[in-house]
Each structure stands twice: as C-alpha cells, then as structure tokens.
C-alpha cells in the first residue's frame, strides 16, 4: 500500500503534486536534454523552474466531518493524503498543485477493507449529505476525481487500494475474479503466478486500478484487437447506495440490454465497482516488430488504414507524425514513423509482420527491423520515451511550458480533414495568445473503420497566466474535435473537464435516462456529482 505521506521502509513515495513517485522524477542529464529538445521550438519561454510548496503551507479547508466511531479506523485526515487526493494528474492539476491551490482537497480519505465497509460508508454519507468521490489510482486527467463544486459541500475521497486481490482464477475458462482496487503492477504480479495476463496496459498502468479502468472505459496499450477494457469483462459486481448489483458471469448473452454496460464508463456516479470477472490470456512468447519510416504523413496514414483493414491485427501499430517522431523518438523522417509489432502465446509472428511490411511498402515505406542485439531504432527510442512522458510533462509544466494532450477517434473518410482542422485550431489558439508552440500527433489505436489520434501541444507559456492560456487552447481544440466529427475522448473518460464536449456529443434524452438510473441507484445524489451529467 503506497501512501502520500512519509516513506514506509523501502516503499516508493508517491508525489502529492505530480505524476508517479519521487524516486523516479526527471533529474540530471535527462532533464537537461528534455528542456533543450523542447525549447528549441519555443522561443520566449522564461524557463524558470517553480518548485512545489511544502505541505504545511497549503491552504486547505478545515475538517468539517467527524466519522462515526465504527468507521473512524478507515479514515485519514493527514495533509499529505488530502493534498494527494485533491486533483488528478492533468496539466492544469499539476500547475494548481505547484501554486498550492488545493481548495478541492477532500475532508477525509476513506480506505475500506471490504465490501461491507463500503456499504456502511455509503449509508453514512447518504444520511449525512456527504459527497463521495471514488479515487481509483488517482491518475485521472479529466477532473474525474476532483471535488470541483460551487458550493461548500463536505467531501470524502473513497480509495479502494486495500481491495487489491485476485480472489479466484478459472484456468479452464481462462478468467479471474479480481477486486477493483488493485493497481496494474500488483495485478500482473498476481496473475504471473498462473502464467496469465489481462493484457491491458494503459500508459497510467503503474498508478491506475482495475476499478478505475472499468469505470472510465480505459484503453490499453495495444493498437488492435481488444483495445478497451470493456472487451475483457465477463461480469461486474457494483456497490450502490441502494444495494449491490452483480451480473451473471457469461462469455456472452443476448438477454436484454447489457447489465455491465450500464456501469462501464459510469465514472463512479452510479456505483462503486468492487469486483469483476475478467477474461485473461496466456503470456506472449513470440514477438517481432519493425520501425517504419515514411516520406509523407498522409501516405503513412493510408498504410495504417490498409493494415487495420487487413485482419492482421498487430499488437502495436502506432503512427507518429514528423514532429512527434522528432521530439519523442529522435527521428527526422519527413513523413513520420510507424512503430509496428506482433505478439502471440501460440505461434511465430514473422509471416504477419512480413505481410504488414509489404502493405507499408505500397505507400513508400523505409523499414528498420527491430533487433534485440542491434542499434536502437526510432521505435526503441519512442517506447522508452513513452514510459517517461508523464514524468517529463511535470518538468515542462514546472518551467511554464504548456504540455498537454487531446485524444479522439474518427472514421477514415474524415481523417485528413480532421487532422487539418484540429492542428489548425490548436495553432490558431496559440497565435491568438501570442505564444509560440507546436502540435504533434500519433495514433494510439486503429480500427478497420478509423484511427484514434492523440494530439500533443507544447507551447511557451507565462507562469502568471498559464492556466488561462491552456484553457483557451483546450476550448478551441475541444470544439474542433466535436465539429469535425470526432469524439471528445477515446480513452481518457469525461470527468468534469470534458463535460462541455460530452454534452454536445450525447443526446439530451440519453442524459435524462442516466439521471433516471441515478435516482434509483443513488437517490441522495452523493456519488461523484458533476461527471457525465448534472442532477
């Protein structure tokens, strides 16, 4: 169990203000090289580093909640705990933390040990009109775990980190019953003993939970064939203020609307996901891949479309545009780089890779095979950078550099115009602010009917107006995502930050249906109000 407070022996210490652990922060040559690489595009940045304030200087509200004696042992009012649960891990969260703005810190952090504890907590909060915000691993980048309210309501953060076990493994059906609070690494460790894996690895893997993945419909690392956590679910068990909902464990069913789909993506506003039966896979033993350079980015996109519609189903099919490839992979390919990979637990993948490379060659590709004993390729460099990106983002933010992302999805027929519209909106917004910046793009996932593009914005901001500058850019790009035919989010969830775009994307009738469901499951309206819809 990782705390935000003092060290616990050799356990790593979570940063209360930024991503990950203090031990893994970016320092030394990595920090110097990062700033040098990014700022060569960003003339005018002040480059003064802003250090996080000490916990004892933070202006948090006085405690307004006294827990019942029977629940007191589950609660924490430690300032590190409260500050660490005040925000998620988005760019604007980091900036507010660096400025010491943690007014949204919960009154208490509550860590139940069992399902009965959760029921008692929800009963207490319903009777006492206390808001409950499920925390997961706290890696939300959309305001999903933040008490962002206009009124002075009392709030607890419900942290399920103690519900972290694989309870049962069915080797015959290749599935497991797993508690919702388990973080990615601990889950993998427990499944490894059975030579099995969930095969779901989001970038936040180290600091996100199974329950969080399910509640936000998270996307994993793999580019094709199952991509979202939805695809792995056999059944869910959910605790609500009015009782427990549990679906029957089945490989599939045509019996009415899906029981599980009601809670997948509900973002903690309908109930607390405490357990799930999840489909597993054998750990892969056959792997192969290549790094593919292109001379034209749209030709590269066509190559990816051909691969996605071929039925080859690569595990990795991540296309980086030229700017993304240069900043994070050190490549100077004029049309970008495709990171291509295949894996299986059953048979060699070389023939599949060869066919995918033939398709790439039809669009003018230059192939760099990935060899374990050879020099590093652009793919190798990018994979290493991918794992460090959240830590590097914190360094850039502390130096007044806007570094944030947008992820979406659109159909292939819309893609060229979509790419142009989004990049134009971002560049125009930066021009209106009078700041210099660049826009990058990569595909995180690809489907036969369309890509999931992930846009990055790096801009030279001003510390005193950094949040306003970012909000201006975000508003412009979010509007472009919707009006150009994309989704406001592909795998980061809605939270509070994406609500305006989600309100445009979903129908009012569907919102009314969600409100009706909530009135049944959560009549007091205590669970994470403000995400997905207003009461």
C-alpha positions, 0 to 999 in steps of 0.5 A: 500500500503506497501512501502520500505521506512519509516513506514506509521502509523501502516503499516508493513515495508517491508525489502529492503534486505530480505524476508517479513517485519521487524516486523516479522524477526527471533529474540530471542529464535527462532533464537537461536534454528534455528542456533543450529538445523542447525549447528549441521550438519555443522561443520566449519561454522564461524557463524558470523552474517553480518548485512545489510548496511544502505541505504545511503551507497549503491552504486547505479547508478545515475538517468539517466531518467527524466519522462515526466511531465504527468507521473512524479506523478507515479514515485519514485526515493527514495533509499529505493524503488530502493534498494527494487526493485533491486533483488528478494528474492533468496539466492544469492539476499539476500547475494548481498543485505547484501554486498550492491551490488545493481548495478541492482537497477532500475532508477525509480519505476513506480506505475500506477493507471490504465490501461491507465497509463500503456499504456502511460508508455509503449509508453514512454519507447518504444520511449525512449529505456527504459527497463521495468521490471514488479515487481509483489510482488517482491518475485521472486527467479529466477532473474525474476525481476532483471535488470541483463544486460551487458550493461548500459541500463536505467531501470524502475521497473513497480509495479502494487500494486495500481491495487489491486481490485476485480472489479466484482464477478459472484456468479452464475458462481462462478468467479471474475474479479480481477486486477493483482496487488493485493497481496494474503492477500488483495485478500482473504480479498476481496473475504471473503466478498462473502464467496469465495476463489481462493484457491491458496496459494503459500508459497510467498502468503503474498508478491506475486500478482495475476499478478505475479502468472499468469505470472510465472505459480505459484503453490499453496499450495495444493498437488492435484487437481488444483495445478497451477494457470493456472487451475483457469483462465477463461480469461486474459486481457494483456497490450502490447506495441502494444495494449491490448489483452483480451480473451473471458471469457469461462469455456472452448473452443476448438477454436484454440490454447489457447489465455491465454496460450500464456501469462501464464508463459510469465514472463512479456516479452510479456505483462503486465497482468492487469486483469483476470477472475478467477474461485473461490470456496466456503470456506472449512468447513470440514477438517481432516488430519493425520501425517504419519510416515514411516520406509523407504523413498522409501516405503513412496514414493510408498504410495504417488504414490498409493494415487495420483493414487487413485482419492482421491485427498487430499488437502495436501499430502506432503512427507518429507524425514528423514532429512527434517522431522528432521530439519523442523518438529522435527521428527526422523522417519527413513523413513520420514513423510507424512503430509496428509489432506482433505478439502471440502465446501460440505461434511465430509472428514473422509471416504477419509482420512480413505481410504488414511490411509489404502493405507499408511498402505500397505507400513508400515505406523505409523499414528498420527491423527491430533487433534485440542485439542491434542499434536502437531504432526510432521505435526503441527510442519512442517506447522508452520515451513513452514510459517517461512522458508523464514524468517529463510533462511535470518538468515542462509544466514546472518551467511554464511550458504548456504540455498537454494532450487531446485524444479522439477517434474518427472514421477514415473518410474524415481523417485528413480533414480532421487532422487539418482542422484540429492542428489548425485550431490548436495553432490558431489558439496559440497565435491568438495568445501570442505564444509560440508552440507546436502540435504533434500527433500519433495514433494510439489505436486503429480500427478497420473503420478509423484511427484514434489520434492523440494530439500533443501541444507544447507551447511557451507559456507565462507562469502568471497566466498559464492556466488561462492560456491552456484553457483557451487552447483546450476550448478551441481544440475541444470544439474542433474535435466535436465539429469535425466529427470526432469524439471528445475522448477515446480513452481518457473518460469525461470527468468534469473537464470534458463535460462541455464536449460530452454534452454536445456529443450525447443526446439530451434524452440519453442524459435524462435516462442516466439521471433516471438510473441515478435516482434509483441507484443513488437517490441522495445524489452523493456519488461523484456529482458533476461527471457525465451529467448534472442532477 
